[in-house]
């Protein structure tokens, strides 16, 4: 996730567009929106502004390229179609959600427009896919690639076990502080989206890995830092993006394709639902506020349960 650089995001936009985005960012910051959310929202609006000035086939788009208050439903629909063609339907959907928030702010907070151009713009349909989980064998191979007593080995094993045993987001694990880990209760406090904290338990193997890592961390140059995860060299924290890169490198080393933290999140939801766990409890553990999320994440478990039922019933297996 890139660092939010407002000057870079608004580069090439008109003074009016840039000013509105600056003010919107201030409003988002005052609302305590996470940096990742702010970046995605602002990027969607900035991309629409640049599209109107550089790519829009509409000869009347010049006014909208100068001032977002002149954007129409047609401008957004053409931009959305362009996103689908040049990126993907899922990317276009993300832009749609960001633009909804931007024009809602223009209408309700700034009172700069009477109606949002997003009112009748349909969300792009995205294909429903079963999200691949992280098989236990692949996790075992990754852990085997971490074997060793060096600082980096102990850190990487602890990282993988925390992701695997909690199903937490990349950024939630990546931004943990030392004080968030309680080895007495074998639990960790996550700082989730929307400033929502939650505590999760972890198993004895994860506790052992964390304990070994913390002992090694005490001898590290960066031991005085509040961040839990430290870079292997120098007195510096290991940021979420650094963890993302490290997981990919471990995947190559272990011969495991597509290694990223979210696969363990899907695996956690998959195993929870497969074991008959309560959906409400799963939402609390993973920090979800919408029941759409467990349905999305648990789709692969539902498909597997259906296949097991089909095999058990033996429908169509005539004697």
Sine and cosine of phi, psi and omega as CSV:
sin_phi,cos_phi,sin_psi,cos_psi,sin_omega,cos_omega
0.00,0.00,0.88,-0.48,-0.01,-1.00
-0.91,0.40,0.48,-0.88,0.09,-1.00
-0.94,0.34,0.66,-0.75,-0.05,-1.00
-0.95,0.32,0.93,-0.36,0.04,-1.00
-0.89,-0.45,0.99,-0.17,-0.11,-0.99
-0.89,0.46,-0.60,0.80,0.00,-1.00
-0.89,0.45,-0.65,0.76,0.01,-1.00
-0.94,0.33,-0.64,0.77,0.00,-1.00
-0.88,0.47,-0.59,0.81,-0.07,-1.00
-1.00,-0.09,0.12,0.99,-0.01,-1.00
-0.87,0.50,0.75,-0.66,0.02,-1.00
1.00,0.03,-0.11,0.99,0.01,-1.00
-1.00,0.03,0.35,-0.94,0.05,-1.00
-0.92,0.39,0.28,-0.96,-0.01,-1.00
-0.88,0.48,-0.59,0.80,-0.01,-1.00
-0.93,0.38,-0.74,0.67,0.05,-1.00
-0.85,0.53,-0.75,0.66,-0.04,-1.00
-0.87,0.49,-0.63,0.77,0.00,-1.00
-0.91,0.42,-0.69,0.72,0.03,-1.00
-0.89,0.45,-0.67,0.74,-0.01,-1.00
-0.92,0.39,-0.59,0.80,0.08,-1.00
-0.88,0.48,-0.72,0.70,-0.01,-1.00
-0.92,0.39,-0.60,0.80,0.02,-1.00
-0.91,0.41,-0.65,0.76,0.03,-1.00
-0.88,0.47,-0.63,0.78,0.04,-1.00
-0.88,0.47,-0.65,0.76,0.02,-1.00
-0.91,0.42,-0.66,0.76,0.02,-1.00
-0.91,0.41,-0.65,0.76,0.01,-1.00
-0.91,0.42,-0.63,0.78,0.00,-1.00
-0.93,0.37,-0.41,0.91,0.07,-1.00
-1.00,0.05,0.07,1.00,0.04,-1.00
0.89,0.45,0.60,0.80,0.09,-1.00
-0.96,0.28,0.66,-0.75,0.03,-1.00
-0.88,0.48,0.46,-0.89,-0.03,-1.00
-0.86,0.51,-0.61,0.79,0.01,-1.00
-0.88,0.48,-0.70,0.72,0.02,-1.00
-0.90,0.43,-0.71,0.71,0.02,-1.00
-0.86,0.50,-0.70,0.71,-0.01,-1.00
-0.86,0.50,-0.74,0.68,-0.04,-1.00
-0.91,0.42,-0.64,0.77,0.03,-1.00
-0.90,0.44,-0.78,0.62,-0.04,-1.00
-0.90,0.44,-0.61,0.79,0.02,-1.00
-0.89,0.46,-0.66,0.75,0.00,-1.00
-0.87,0.49,-0.72,0.69,-0.01,-1.00
-0.92,0.40,-0.67,0.74,0.00,-1.00
-0.90,0.43,-0.63,0.78,0.01,-1.00
-0.92,0.40,-0.61,0.79,0.08,-1.00
-0.89,0.45,-0.71,0.71,0.00,-1.00
-0.87,0.49,-0.68,0.73,0.01,-1.00
-0.93,0.37,-0.61,0.79,0.01,-1.00
-0.88,0.48,-0.70,0.72,-0.02,-1.00
-0.89,0.46,-0.53,0.85,-0.01,-1.00
-1.00,0.09,-0.41,0.91,-0.14,-0.99
-0.90,-0.43,-0.54,0.84,-0.17,-0.99
-0.85,-0.53,-0.30,0.95,-0.12,-0.99
-0.88,0.47,0.75,-0.66,0.04,-1.00
-0.98,0.20,-0.15,0.99,-0.04,-1.00
-0.97,0.24,0.88,-0.47,0.00,-1.00
-0.91,0.41,-0.30,0.95,0.01,-1.00
-1.00,-0.04,0.16,0.99,-0.05,-1.00
-0.98,0.19,-0.16,0.99,-0.06,-1.00
-0.86,0.51,-0.66,0.75,-0.01,-1.00
-0.91,0.41,-0.65,0.76,0.00,-1.00
-0.94,0.34,-0.50,0.87,0.05,-1.00
-0.94,0.35,-0.38,0.93,0.03,-1.00
-1.00,-0.01,-0.54,0.84,-0.12,-0.99
-0.58,-0.81,0.87,-0.49,-0.02,-1.00
-0.88,0.47,-0.31,0.95,0.02,-1.00
-0.94,0.35,-0.25,0.97,0.01,-1.00
-0.99,-0.10,0.04,1.00,-0.01,-1.00
-0.94,0.34,0.69,-0.72,0.01,-1.00
-0.93,-0.37,0.16,-0.99,0.06,-1.00
-0.84,0.54,-0.66,0.75,-0.01,-1.00
-0.89,0.46,-0.64,0.77,0.03,-1.00
-0.87,0.50,-0.69,0.72,-0.03,-1.00
-0.92,0.39,-0.67,0.75,-0.04,-1.00
-0.90,0.44,-0.65,0.76,0.03,-1.00
-0.92,0.38,-0.65,0.76,0.05,-1.00
-0.88,0.48,-0.68,0.73,-0.01,-1.00
-0.90,0.44,-0.68,0.74,0.04,-1.00
-0.89,0.45,-0.63,0.78,0.03,-1.00
-0.90,0.43,-0.63,0.78,0.04,-1.00
-0.89,0.46,-0.66,0.75,0.01,-1.00
-0.89,0.45,-0.67,0.74,-0.05,-1.00
-0.95,0.32,-0.63,0.78,-0.10,-0.99
-1.00,-0.09,-0.38,0.92,0.03,-1.00
-0.88,-0.48,-0.99,-0.12,0.02,-1.00
-0.27,-0.96,0.23,-0.97,0.02,-1.00
-0.91,0.42,-0.60,0.80,-0.01,-1.00
-0.92,0.38,-0.61,0.79,0.06,-1.00
-0.91,0.42,-0.68,0.73,0.02,-1.00
-0.88,0.48,-0.59,0.80,0.03,-1.00
-0.91,0.42,-0.66,0.75,0.05,-1.00
-0.88,0.47,-0.65,0.76,0.03,-1.00
-0.91,0.42,-0.64,0.77,0.01,-1.00
-0.84,0.54,-0.72,0.69,-0.02,-1.00
-0.91,0.42,-0.64,0.77,0.04,-1.00
-0.91,0.41,-0.67,0.75,-0.01,-1.00
-0.93,0.36,-0.54,0.84,0.09,-1.00
-0.84,0.53,-0.69,0.72,-0.01,-1.00
-0.93,0.37,-0.62,0.78,-0.03,-1.00
-0.90,0.44,-0.76,0.65,-0.06,-1.00
-0.96,0.27,-0.43,0.90,0.14,-0.99
-0.90,0.43,-0.66,0.75,0.04,-1.00
-0.91,0.42,-0.68,0.73,0.02,-1.00
-0.87,0.49,-0.60,0.80,-0.04,-1.00
-0.98,0.17,-0.76,0.65,-0.15,-0.99
-1.00,0.05,-0.65,0.76,-0.06,-1.00
-1.00,0.02,-0.75,0.66,-0.05,-1.00
-1.00,0.08,-0.36,0.93,-0.08,-1.00
0.79,0.61,0.61,0.80,-0.02,-1.00
-1.00,0.02,-0.33,0.94,0.03,-1.00
-0.72,-0.70,0.44,-0.90,0.01,-1.00
-1.00,0.06,-0.56,0.83,0.00,-1.00
-0.70,-0.72,0.55,-0.83,0.04,-1.00
-0.99,0.14,0.71,-0.71,0.06,-1.00
-0.92,0.39,-0.15,0.99,-0.01,-1.00
-1.00,0.07,-0.10,0.99,-0.14,-0.99
-0.80,0.60,-0.68,0.73,-0.05,-1.00
-0.88,-0.47,0.31,0.95,0.07,-1.00
-1.00,0.09,0.86,-0.51,-0.04,-1.00
-0.97,0.24,0.58,-0.81,0.11,-0.99
-0.93,0.36,0.67,-0.74,0.05,-1.00
-0.92,0.40,0.67,-0.75,0.04,-1.00
-0.98,0.22,0.70,-0.71,0.01,-1.00
-0.90,-0.43,0.61,-0.79,0.00,-1.00
-0.91,0.41,0.67,-0.74,0.03,-1.00
-0.99,0.16,0.86,-0.51,-0.01,-1.00
-0.84,-0.54,0.57,-0.82,0.13,-0.99
-0.98,0.21,0.87,-0.49,-0.04,-1.00
-0.96,0.29,0.79,-0.61,0.01,-1.00
-0.92,0.38,0.73,-0.68,0.04,-1.00
-1.00,0.01,0.09,-1.00,0.04,-1.00
-0.99,-0.15,0.96,-0.27,-0.01,-1.00
-0.87,0.50,0.51,-0.86,-0.01,-1.00
-0.85,0.52,-0.57,0.82,0.00,-1.00
-0.90,0.43,-0.61,0.79,0.01,-1.00
-0.93,0.36,-0.63,0.77,0.06,-1.00
-0.89,0.46,-0.65,0.76,0.02,-1.00
-0.89,0.46,-0.62,0.78,0.03,-1.00
-0.92,0.40,-0.62,0.79,0.04,-1.00
-0.92,0.40,-0.66,0.75,0.03,-1.00
-0.91,0.41,-0.58,0.81,0.04,-1.00
-0.90,0.44,-0.55,0.83,0.01,-1.00
-0.95,0.33,-0.25,0.97,0.00,-1.00
-1.00,-0.08,-0.06,1.00,-0.10,-1.00
-0.85,0.53,0.70,-0.72,0.00,-1.00
0.55,-0.83,0.22,-0.97,-0.04,-1.00
-0.96,-0.28,0.02,1.00,0.04,-1.00
-0.93,0.36,0.37,-0.93,-0.03,-1.00
-0.80,0.59,-0.73,0.68,-0.08,-1.00
-0.90,0.43,-0.58,0.82,0.02,-1.00
-0.92,0.40,-0.72,0.69,-0.01,-1.00
-0.91,0.42,-0.64,0.77,0.02,-1.00
-0.90,0.43,-0.73,0.68,-0.07,-1.00
-0.91,0.42,-0.64,0.77,0.04,-1.00
-0.90,0.43,-0.68,0.73,0.02,-1.00
-0.88,0.47,-0.67,0.74,0.02,-1.00
-0.85,0.53,-0.79,0.62,-0.05,-1.00
-0.88,0.47,-0.67,0.75,-0.02,-1.00
-0.92,0.39,-0.58,0.82,0.05,-1.00
-0.91,0.41,-0.71,0.71,0.04,-1.00
-0.87,0.49,-0.71,0.70,-0.08,-1.00
-0.92,0.39,-0.66,0.75,-0.11,-0.99
-1.00,0.06,-0.22,0.97,-0.02,-1.00
-0.89,-0.45,-0.38,0.92,-0.05,-1.00
0.92,0.40,0.37,0.93,-0.05,-1.00
-0.97,0.26,0.32,-0.95,0.00,-1.00
-0.94,0.35,0.36,-0.93,0.04,-1.00
-0.79,0.61,-0.76,0.64,-0.08,-1.00
-0.94,0.34,-0.53,0.85,-0.02,-1.00
-0.90,0.43,-0.71,0.71,0.04,-1.00
-0.95,0.33,-0.66,0.75,-0.06,-1.00
-0.90,0.44,-0.44,0.90,-0.05,-1.00
-0.97,-0.23,0.26,0.97,0.04,-1.00
-0.89,0.45,0.55,-0.83,0.12,-0.99
-0.97,-0.25,0.35,-0.94,0.03,-1.00
-0.84,0.54,-0.62,0.78,-0.05,-1.00
-0.94,0.35,-0.21,0.98,0.01,-1.00
-0.98,0.20,-0.29,0.96,-0.05,-1.00
-0.99,-0.12,0.79,-0.61,0.03,-1.00
-0.86,-0.52,0.98,-0.20,-0.04,-1.00
-0.97,0.24,-0.29,0.96,0.04,-1.00
-0.93,0.36,-0.71,0.71,0.01,-1.00
-0.99,-0.11,-0.01,1.00,-0.05,-1.00
0.77,0.64,0.86,0.51,-0.02,-1.00
-0.57,-0.82,0.28,-0.96,0.00,-1.00
-0.66,-0.75,0.59,-0.81,0.02,-1.00
-0.98,-0.21,0.86,-0.51,0.02,-1.00
-0.98,-0.19,0.58,-0.81,0.08,-1.00
-0.97,-0.25,0.99,-0.12,-0.15,-0.99
-1.00,0.06,-0.15,-0.99,0.00,-1.00
-0.90,0.44,0.53,-0.85,0.03,-1.00
0.92,0.39,0.49,0.87,0.03,-1.00
0.84,0.55,0.56,0.83,0.01,-1.00
-0.98,-0.20,0.92,-0.39,0.05,-1.00
-1.00,0.05,0.53,-0.85,0.10,-1.00
-0.49,-0.87,0.43,-0.90,0.01,-1.00
-0.90,-0.43,0.68,-0.74,0.01,-1.00
-0.78,-0.62,0.52,-0.86,0.06,-1.00
-1.00,0.03,0.39,-0.92,0.14,-0.99
-0.70,-0.72,0.30,-0.95,-0.11,-0.99
-0.99,0.14,0.09,-1.00,-0.07,-1.00
-0.89,0.45,-0.56,0.83,0.01,-1.00
-0.93,0.37,-0.63,0.78,0.06,-1.00
-0.92,0.39,-0.64,0.77,0.03,-1.00
-0.88,0.47,-0.67,0.74,0.01,-1.00
-0.90,0.43,-0.68,0.73,0.00,-1.00
-0.90,0.44,-0.66,0.75,0.02,-1.00
-0.92,0.40,-0.65,0.76,0.00,-1.00
-0.89,0.46,-0.68,0.74,0.02,-1.00
-0.91,0.41,-0.64,0.76,0.01,-1.00
-0.91,0.42,-0.68,0.74,-0.03,-1.00
-0.90,0.43,-0.56,0.83,0.07,-1.00
-0.91,0.42,-0.65,0.76,0.04,-1.00
-0.93,0.36,-0.57,0.82,0.00,-1.00
-0.90,0.43,-0.55,0.84,0.01,-1.00
-0.87,0.49,-0.39,0.92,-0.02,-1.00
-0.99,-0.17,0.03,1.00,-0.05,-1.00
-0.99,0.13,0.44,-0.90,0.02,-1.00
-0.88,0.48,-0.45,0.89,-0.04,-1.00
-0.99,-0.14,0.36,0.93,-0.08,-1.00
-0.86,0.51,-0.44,0.90,-0.02,-1.00
-0.98,0.20,-0.19,0.98,0.00,-1.00
-0.94,0.33,0.51,-0.86,0.01,-1.00
-0.97,0.23,-0.36,0.93,-0.05,-1.00
-0.91,0.41,0.66,-0.75,0.00,-1.00
-0.93,0.36,-0.72,0.70,-0.11,-0.99
-1.00,-0.09,0.79,-0.62,-0.03,-1.00
-0.90,-0.45,0.55,-0.84,0.11,-0.99
-0.91,0.41,0.46,-0.89,-0.08,-1.00
-0.95,0.32,-0.35,0.94,0.01,-1.00
-0.83,-0.56,0.64,-0.77,0.05,-1.00
0.98,0.22,0.10,-0.99,0.02,-1.00
-1.00,-0.09,0.95,0.30,-0.06,-1.00
-0.64,-0.77,0.51,-0.86,0.05,-1.00
-0.98,0.21,0.42,-0.91,0.11,-0.99
-1.00,-0.10,0.95,-0.30,-0.07,-1.00
-0.97,0.26,0.30,-0.95,0.01,-1.00
-0.80,0.60,-0.63,0.77,0.02,-1.00
-0.91,0.41,-0.56,0.83,0.07,-1.00
-0.92,0.40,-0.60,0.80,0.07,-1.00
-0.90,0.43,-0.67,0.74,0.02,-1.00
-0.84,0.54,-0.72,0.70,0.01,-1.00
-0.91,0.41,-0.66,0.76,-0.01,-1.00
-0.90,0.43,-0.64,0.77,0.02,-1.00
-0.89,0.45,-0.62,0.78,0.04,-1.00
-0.90,0.43,-0.65,0.76,0.01,-1.00
-0.92,0.40,-0.64,0.77,0.05,-1.00
-0.90,0.43,-0.59,0.81,0.04,-1.00
-0.88,0.48,-0.69,0.72,0.04,-1.00
-0.90,0.44,-0.66,0.76,-0.01,-1.00
-0.91,0.42,-0.61,0.79,-0.05,-1.00
-1.00,0.00,-0.12,0.99,-0.04,-1.00
0.96,0.28,0.54,0.84,0.01,-1.00
-0.92,-0.38,0.82,-0.57,-0.03,-1.00
-0.99,0.16,0.50,-0.87,0.13,-0.99
0.76,0.65,0.94,0.35,0.04,-1.00
-0.99,-0.14,0.91,-0.41,0.14,-0.99
-0.50,-0.86,0.37,-0.93,-0.15,-0.99
-0.86,0.50,-0.54,0.84,-0.09,-1.00
-0.92,0.40,-0.38,0.92,0.03,-1.00
-0.91,0.41,-0.58,0.81,0.06,-1.00
-0.94,0.35,-0.51,0.86,0.06,-1.00
-0.90,0.43,-0.69,0.72,0.05,-1.00
-0.91,0.42,-0.63,0.78,0.01,-1.00
-0.90,0.45,-0.65,0.76,0.01,-1.00
-0.87,0.50,-0.75,0.66,0.00,-1.00
-0.90,0.43,-0.63,0.78,0.00,-1.00
-0.87,0.50,-0.78,0.63,-0.04,-1.00
-0.93,0.37,-0.59,0.81,0.01,-1.00
-0.88,0.47,-0.76,0.65,-0.02,-1.00
-0.94,0.35,-0.59,0.81,0.00,-1.00
-0.90,0.43,-0.52,0.85,0.02,-1.00
-1.00,0.09,0.02,1.00,0.02,-1.00
0.99,0.11,0.34,0.94,-0.01,-1.00
-0.91,0.42,0.46,-0.89,-0.03,-1.00
-0.95,0.32,0.70,-0.71,-0.03,-1.00
-0.91,0.42,-0.64,0.77,0.02,-1.00
-0.89,0.46,-0.64,0.76,0.04,-1.00
-0.91,0.42,-0.63,0.78,0.02,-1.00
-0.89,0.46,-0.65,0.76,0.02,-1.00
-0.88,0.47,-0.65,0.76,0.03,-1.00
-0.91,0.42,-0.69,0.73,-0.05,-1.00
-0.92,0.40,-0.65,0.76,-0.08,-1.00
-1.00,-0.09,0.03,1.00,0.11,-0.99
0.97,0.26,0.60,0.80,0.02,-1.00
-0.98,-0.19,0.62,-0.79,0.06,-1.00
-0.95,-0.30,-0.27,0.96,0.00,-1.00
-0.93,-0.37,0.70,-0.72,0.00,-1.00
-0.97,0.23,0.01,1.00,0.14,-0.99
-0.93,0.37,-0.52,0.85,-0.09,-1.00
-0.92,0.39,-0.74,0.67,0.04,-1.00
-0.89,0.46,-0.51,0.86,0.06,-1.00
-0.92,0.39,-0.67,0.74,0.00,-1.00
-0.91,0.41,-0.75,0.66,-0.05,-1.00
-0.96,0.29,-0.48,0.88,-0.05,-1.00
-1.00,-0.04,0.13,0.99,-0.06,-1.00
-0.88,0.47,-0.64,0.77,-0.02,-1.00
-0.92,0.39,-0.59,0.81,0.04,-1.00
-0.92,0.39,-0.64,0.77,0.02,-1.00
-0.89,0.45,-0.66,0.75,0.02,-1.00
-0.90,0.44,-0.63,0.77,-0.01,-1.00
-0.93,0.37,-0.65,0.76,0.03,-1.00
-0.89,0.45,-0.63,0.77,0.02,-1.00
-0.90,0.45,-0.65,0.76,0.03,-1.00
-0.91,0.41,-0.63,0.78,0.02,-1.00
-0.91,0.42,-0.64,0.77,0.04,-1.00
-0.91,0.42,-0.67,0.74,0.02,-1.00
-0.85,0.52,-0.71,0.70,-0.01,-1.00
-0.90,0.43,-0.62,0.78,-0.03,-1.00
-0.93,0.36,-0.64,0.77,-0.04,-1.00
-0.96,0.28,-0.49,0.87,0.03,-1.00
0.90,0.44,0.58,0.82,-0.02,-1.00
-0.88,0.47,0.75,-0.66,0.03,-1.00
1.00,0.06,-0.07,1.00,0.01,-1.00
-1.00,0.07,0.99,0.13,-0.04,-1.00
-0.95,0.31,0.56,-0.83,0.03,-1.00
-0.93,0.37,0.00,0.00,0.00,0.00
